Amino acid sequence: MKPETGIMMKLVVIVVVSSAHGAKFHPGRWEFGPMTAETCEERAAMVQRMDTPVDQTLTAFCETVEGVNI
């Protein structure tokens, strides 16, 4: 993804936890920003590389401040 210059973004991080029985639930959604598109892209990549417990995954993506998923 090539970030557009001048657009303010927010970083959205969603935590998904799997139970021992295979059920999945979303215990949290966090939004950080505003920030430039380039900074948002860098931080989303850092979150995706983070080590997490076996039963937990992190999803990170960027949205415009108005809520449009990029």
MODELLER restraints for C-alpha pairs under 7 A, 6 or more apart:
rsr = mdl.restraints
at = mdl.atoms
rsr.add(forms.Gaussian(group=physical.xy_distance, feature=features.Distance(at['CA:3:A'], at['CA:37:A']), mean=5.29, stdev=0.5))
rsr.add(forms.Gaussian(group=physical.xy_distance, feature=features.Distance(at['CA:3:A'], at['CA:38:A']), mean=5.69, stdev=0.5))
rsr.add(forms.Gaussian(group=physical.xy_distance, feature=features.Distance(at['CA:4:A'], at['CA:37:A']), mean=6.41, stdev=0.5))
rsr.add(forms.Gaussian(group=physical.xy_distance, feature=features.Distance(at['CA:5:A'], at['CA:37:A']), mean=6.92, stdev=0.5))
rsr.add(forms.Gaussian(group=physical.xy_distance, feature=features.Distance(at['CA:6:A'], at['CA:36:A']), mean=6.94, stdev=0.5))
rsr.add(forms.Gaussian(group=physical.xy_distance, feature=features.Distance(at['CA:7:A'], at['CA:36:A']), mean=6.43, stdev=0.5))
rsr.add(forms.Gaussian(group=physical.xy_distance, feature=features.Distance(at['CA:7:A'], at['CA:37:A']), mean=6.27, stdev=0.5))
rsr.add(forms.Gaussian(group=physical.xy_distance, feature=features.Distance(at['CA:8:A'], at['CA:34:A']), mean=5.88, stdev=0.5))
rsr.add(forms.Gaussian(group=physical.xy_distance, feature=features.Distance(at['CA:8:A'], at['CA:35:A']), mean=5.51, stdev=0.5))
rsr.add(forms.Gaussian(group=physical.xy_distance, feature=features.Distance(at['CA:8:A'], at['CA:36:A']), mean=5.01, stdev=0.5))
rsr.add(forms.Gaussian(group=physical.xy_distance, feature=features.Distance(at['CA:8:A'], at['CA:37:A']), mean=6.17, stdev=0.5))
rsr.add(forms.Gaussian(group=physical.xy_distance, feature=features.Distance(at['CA:8:A'], at['CA:64:A']), mean=6.09, stdev=0.5))
rsr.add(forms.Gaussian(group=physical.xy_distance, feature=features.Distance(at['CA:8:A'], at['CA:65:A']), mean=6.05, stdev=0.5))
rsr.add(forms.Gaussian(group=physical.xy_distance, feature=features.Distance(at['CA:9:A'], at['CA:33:A']), mean=6.60, stdev=0.5))
rsr.add(forms.Gaussian(group=physical.xy_distance, feature=features.Distance(at['CA:9:A'], at['CA:34:A']), mean=5.39, stdev=0.5))
rsr.add(forms.Gaussian(group=physical.xy_distance, feature=features.Distance(at['CA:9:A'], at['CA:35:A']), mean=5.29, stdev=0.5))
rsr.add(forms.Gaussian(group=physical.xy_distance, feature=features.Distance(at['CA:9:A'], at['CA:36:A']), mean=5.78, stdev=0.5))
rsr.add(forms.Gaussian(group=physical.xy_distance, feature=features.Distance(at['CA:9:A'], at['CA:37:A']), mean=5.50, stdev=0.5))
rsr.add(forms.Gaussian(group=physical.xy_distance, feature=features.Distance(at['CA:9:A'], at['CA:40:A']), mean=6.55, stdev=0.5))
rsr.add(forms.Gaussian(group=physical.xy_distance, feature=features.Distance(at['CA:9:A'], at['CA:62:A']), mean=6.37, stdev=0.5))
rsr.add(forms.Gaussian(group=physical.xy_distance, feature=features.Distance(at['CA:9:A'], at['CA:63:A']), mean=5.54, stdev=0.5))
rsr.add(forms.Gaussian(group=physical.xy_distance, feature=features.Distance(at['CA:9:A'], at['CA:64:A']), mean=4.31, stdev=0.5))
rsr.add(forms.Gaussian(group=physical.xy_distance, feature=features.Distance(at['CA:9:A'], at['CA:65:A']), mean=5.09, stdev=0.5))
rsr.add(forms.Gaussian(group=physical.xy_distance, feature=features.Distance(at['CA:10:A'], at['CA:31:A']), mean=6.36, stdev=0.5))
rsr.add(forms.Gaussian(group=physical.xy_distance, feature=features.Distance(at['CA:10:A'], at['CA:32:A']), mean=5.43, stdev=0.5))
rsr.add(forms.Gaussian(group=physical.xy_distance, feature=features.Distance(at['CA:10:A'], at['CA:33:A']), mean=4.45, stdev=0.5))
rsr.add(forms.Gaussian(group=physical.xy_distance, feature=features.Distance(at['CA:10:A'], at['CA:34:A']), mean=5.02, stdev=0.5))
rsr.add(forms.Gaussian(group=physical.xy_distance, feature=features.Distance(at['CA:10:A'], at['CA:35:A']), mean=6.17, stdev=0.5))
rsr.add(forms.Gaussian(group=physical.xy_distance, feature=features.Distance(at['CA:10:A'], at['CA:40:A']), mean=6.66, stdev=0.5))
rsr.add(forms.Gaussian(group=physical.xy_distance, feature=features.Distance(at['CA:10:A'], at['CA:62:A']), mean=5.74, stdev=0.5))
rsr.add(forms.Gaussian(group=physical.xy_distance, feature=features.Distance(at['CA:10:A'], at['CA:63:A']), mean=5.45, stdev=0.5))
rsr.add(forms.Gaussian(group=physical.xy_distance, feature=features.Distance(at['CA:10:A'], at['CA:64:A']), mean=6.07, stdev=0.5))
rsr.add(forms.Gaussian(group=physical.xy_distance, feature=features.Distance(at['CA:10:A'], at['CA:65:A']), mean=5.71, stdev=0.5))
rsr.add(forms.Gaussian(group=physical.xy_distance, feature=features.Distance(at['CA:11:A'], at['CA:31:A']), mean=5.55, stdev=0.5))
rsr.add(forms.Gaussian(group=physical.xy_distance, feature=features.Distance(at['CA:11:A'], at['CA:32:A']), mean=5.04, stdev=0.5))
rsr.add(forms.Gaussian(group=physical.xy_distance, feature=features.Distance(at['CA:11:A'], at['CA:33:A']), mean=6.28, stdev=0.5))
rsr.add(forms.Gaussian(group=physical.xy_distance, feature=features.Distance(at['CA:11:A'], at['CA:40:A']), mean=5.74, stdev=0.5))
rsr.add(forms.Gaussian(group=physical.xy_distance, feature=features.Distance(at['CA:11:A'], at['CA:44:A']), mean=6.75, stdev=0.5))
rsr.add(forms.Gaussian(group=physical.xy_distance, feature=features.Distance(at['CA:11:A'], at['CA:60:A']), mean=6.96, stdev=0.5))
rsr.add(forms.Gaussian(group=physical.xy_distance, feature=features.Distance(at['CA:11:A'], at['CA:61:A']), mean=5.98, stdev=0.5))
rsr.add(forms.Gaussian(group=physical.xy_distance, feature=features.Distance(at['CA:11:A'], at['CA:62:A']), mean=4.76, stdev=0.5))
rsr.add(forms.Gaussian(group=physical.xy_distance, feature=features.Distance(at['CA:11:A'], at['CA:63:A']), mean=6.58, stdev=0.5))
rsr.add(forms.Gaussian(group=physical.xy_distance, feature=features.Distance(at['CA:12:A'], at['CA:29:A']), mean=6.99, stdev=0.5))
rsr.add(forms.Gaussian(group=physical.xy_distance, feature=features.Distance(at['CA:12:A'], at['CA:30:A']), mean=5.71, stdev=0.5))
rsr.add(forms.Gaussian(group=physical.xy_distance, feature=features.Distance(at['CA:12:A'], at['CA:31:A']), mean=4.56, stdev=0.5))
rsr.add(forms.Gaussian(group=physical.xy_distance, feature=features.Distance(at['CA:12:A'], at['CA:32:A']), mean=6.55, stdev=0.5))
rsr.add(forms.Gaussian(group=physical.xy_distance, feature=features.Distance(at['CA:12:A'], at['CA:60:A']), mean=5.57, stdev=0.5))
rsr.add(forms.Gaussian(group=physical.xy_distance, feature=features.Distance(at['CA:12:A'], at['CA:61:A']), mean=5.45, stdev=0.5))
rsr.add(forms.Gaussian(group=physical.xy_distance, feature=features.Distance(at['CA:12:A'], at['CA:62:A']), mean=6.00, stdev=0.5))
rsr.add(forms.Gaussian(group=physical.xy_distance, feature=features.Distance(at['CA:13:A'], at['CA:29:A']), mean=5.69, stdev=0.5))
rsr.add(forms.Gaussian(group=physical.xy_distance, feature=features.Distance(at['CA:13:A'], at['CA:30:A']), mean=5.23, stdev=0.5))
rsr.add(forms.Gaussian(group=physical.xy_distance, feature=features.Distance(at['CA:13:A'], at['CA:31:A']), mean=6.47, stdev=0.5))
rsr.add(forms.Gaussian(group=physical.xy_distance, feature=features.Distance(at['CA:13:A'], at['CA:58:A']), mean=6.69, stdev=0.5))
rsr.add(forms.Gaussian(group=physical.xy_distance, feature=features.Distance(at['CA:13:A'], at['CA:59:A']), mean=5.61, stdev=0.5))
rsr.add(forms.Gaussian(group=physical.xy_distance, feature=features.Distance(at['CA:13:A'], at['CA:60:A']), mean=4.41, stdev=0.5))
rsr.add(forms.Gaussian(group=physical.xy_distance, feature=features.Distance(at['CA:13:A'], at['CA:61:A']), mean=6.75, stdev=0.5))
rsr.add(forms.Gaussian(group=physical.xy_distance, feature=features.Distance(at['CA:14:A'], at['CA:28:A']), mean=5.89, stdev=0.5))
rsr.add(forms.Gaussian(group=physical.xy_distance, feature=features.Distance(at['CA:14:A'], at['CA:29:A']), mean=4.49, stdev=0.5))
rsr.add(forms.Gaussian(group=physical.xy_distance, feature=features.Distance(at['CA:14:A'], at['CA:30:A']), mean=6.54, stdev=0.5))
rsr.add(forms.Gaussian(group=physical.xy_distance, feature=features.Distance(at['CA:14:A'], at['CA:58:A']), mean=5.74, stdev=0.5))
rsr.add(forms.Gaussian(group=physical.xy_distance, feature=features.Distance(at['CA:14:A'], at['CA:59:A']), mean=5.14, stdev=0.5))
rsr.add(forms.Gaussian(group=physical.xy_distance, feature=features.Distance(at['CA:14:A'], at['CA:60:A']), mean=6.42, stdev=0.5))
rsr.add(forms.Gaussian(group=physical.xy_distance, feature=features.Distance(at['CA:15:A'], at['CA:26:A']), mean=5.76, stdev=0.5))
rsr.add(forms.Gaussian(group=physical.xy_distance, feature=features.Distance(at['CA:15:A'], at['CA:27:A']), mean=6.25, stdev=0.5))
rsr.add(forms.Gaussian(group=physical.xy_distance, feature=features.Distance(at['CA:15:A'], at['CA:28:A']), mean=5.43, stdev=0.5))
rsr.add(forms.Gaussian(group=physical.xy_distance, feature=features.Distance(at['CA:15:A'], at['CA:29:A']), mean=6.53, stdev=0.5))
rsr.add(forms.Gaussian(group=physical.xy_distance, feature=features.Distance(at['CA:15:A'], at['CA:56:A']), mean=6.92, stdev=0.5))
rsr.add(forms.Gaussian(group=physical.xy_distance, feature=features.Distance(at['CA:15:A'], at['CA:57:A']), mean=5.90, stdev=0.5))
rsr.add(forms.Gaussian(group=physical.xy_distance, feature=features.Distance(at['CA:15:A'], at['CA:58:A']), mean=4.77, stdev=0.5))
rsr.add(forms.Gaussian(group=physical.xy_distance, feature=features.Distance(at['CA:15:A'], at['CA:59:A']), mean=6.52, stdev=0.5))
rsr.add(forms.Gaussian(group=physical.xy_distance, feature=features.Distance(at['CA:16:A'], at['CA:24:A']), mean=6.59, stdev=0.5))
rsr.add(forms.Gaussian(group=physical.xy_distance, feature=features.Distance(at['CA:16:A'], at['CA:25:A']), mean=5.74, stdev=0.5))
rsr.add(forms.Gaussian(group=physical.xy_distance, feature=features.Distance(at['CA:16:A'], at['CA:26:A']), mean=4.67, stdev=0.5))
rsr.add(forms.Gaussian(group=physical.xy_distance, feature=features.Distance(at['CA:16:A'], at['CA:27:A']), mean=6.69, stdev=0.5))
rsr.add(forms.Gaussian(group=physical.xy_distance, feature=features.Distance(at['CA:16:A'], at['CA:56:A']), mean=5.63, stdev=0.5))
rsr.add(forms.Gaussian(group=physical.xy_distance, feature=features.Distance(at['CA:16:A'], at['CA:57:A']), mean=5.25, stdev=0.5))
rsr.add(forms.Gaussian(group=physical.xy_distance, feature=features.Distance(at['CA:16:A'], at['CA:58:A']), mean=6.38, stdev=0.5))
rsr.add(forms.Gaussian(group=physical.xy_distance, feature=features.Distance(at['CA:17:A'], at['CA:24:A']), mean=5.58, stdev=0.5))
rsr.add(forms.Gaussian(group=physical.xy_distance, feature=features.Distance(at['CA:17:A'], at['CA:25:A']), mean=5.58, stdev=0.5))
rsr.add(forms.Gaussian(group=physical.xy_distance, feature=features.Distance(at['CA:17:A'], at['CA:26:A']), mean=6.38, stdev=0.5))
rsr.add(forms.Gaussian(group=physical.xy_distance, feature=features.Distance(at['CA:17:A'], at['CA:55:A']), mean=5.58, stdev=0.5))
rsr.add(forms.Gaussian(group=physical.xy_distance, feature=features.Distance(at['CA:17:A'], at['CA:56:A']), mean=4.39, stdev=0.5))
rsr.add(forms.Gaussian(group=physical.xy_distance, feature=features.Distance(at['CA:17:A'], at['CA:57:A']), mean=6.50, stdev=0.5))
rsr.add(forms.Gaussian(group=physical.xy_distance, feature=features.Distance(at['CA:18:A'], at['CA:24:A']), mean=4.38, stdev=0.5))
rsr.add(forms.Gaussian(group=physical.xy_distance, feature=features.Distance(at['CA:18:A'], at['CA:25:A']), mean=6.66, stdev=0.5))
rsr.add(forms.Gaussian(group=physical.xy_distance, feature=features.Distance(at['CA:18:A'], at['CA:55:A']), mean=5.11, stdev=0.5))
rsr.add(forms.Gaussian(group=physical.xy_distance, feature=features.Distance(at['CA:18:A'], at['CA:56:A']), mean=6.32, stdev=0.5))
rsr.add(forms.Gaussian(group=physical.xy_distance, feature=features.Distance(at['CA:19:A'], at['CA:55:A']), mean=6.96, stdev=0.5))
rsr.add(forms.Gaussian(group=physical.xy_distance, feature=features.Distance(at['CA:34:A'], at['CA:65:A']), mean=6.65, stdev=0.5))
rsr.add(forms.Gaussian(group=physical.xy_distance, feature=features.Distance(at['CA:40:A'], at['CA:62:A']), mean=6.21, stdev=0.5))
rsr.add(forms.Gaussian(group=physical.xy_distance, feature=features.Distance(at['CA:41:A'], at['CA:62:A']), mean=6.81, stdev=0.5))
rsr.add(forms.Gaussian(group=physical.xy_distance, feature=features.Distance(at['CA:44:A'], at['CA:60:A']), mean=5.13, stdev=0.5))
rsr.add(forms.Gaussian(group=physical.xy_distance, feature=features.Distance(at['CA:44:A'], at['CA:61:A']), mean=5.73, stdev=0.5))
rsr.add(forms.Gaussian(group=physical.xy_distance, feature=features.Distance(at['CA:47:A'], at['CA:60:A']), mean=6.40, stdev=0.5))
rsr.add(forms.Gaussian(group=physical.xy_distance, feature=features.Distance(at['CA:48:A'], at['CA:58:A']), mean=6.55, stdev=0.5))
rsr.add(forms.Gaussian(group=physical.xy_distance, feature=features.Distance(at['CA:48:A'], at['CA:59:A']), mean=6.54, stdev=0.5))
rsr.add(forms.Gaussian(group=physical.xy_distance, feature=features.Distance(at['CA:48:A'], at['CA:60:A']), mean=6.45, stdev=0.5))
rsr.add(forms.Gaussian(group=physical.xy_distance, feature=features.Distance(at['CA:62:A'], at['CA:69:A']), mean=6.20, stdev=0.5))
rsr.add(forms.Gaussian(group=physical.xy_distance, feature=features.Distance(at['CA:62:A'], at['CA:70:A']), mean=5.69, stdev=0.5))
rsr.add(forms.Gaussian(group=physical.xy_distance, feature=features.Distance(at['CA:63:A'], at['CA:69:A']), mean=4.24, stdev=0.5))
rsr.add(forms.Gaussian(group=physical.xy_distance, feature=features.Distance(at['CA:63:A'], at['CA:70:A']), mean=5.32, stdev=0.5))
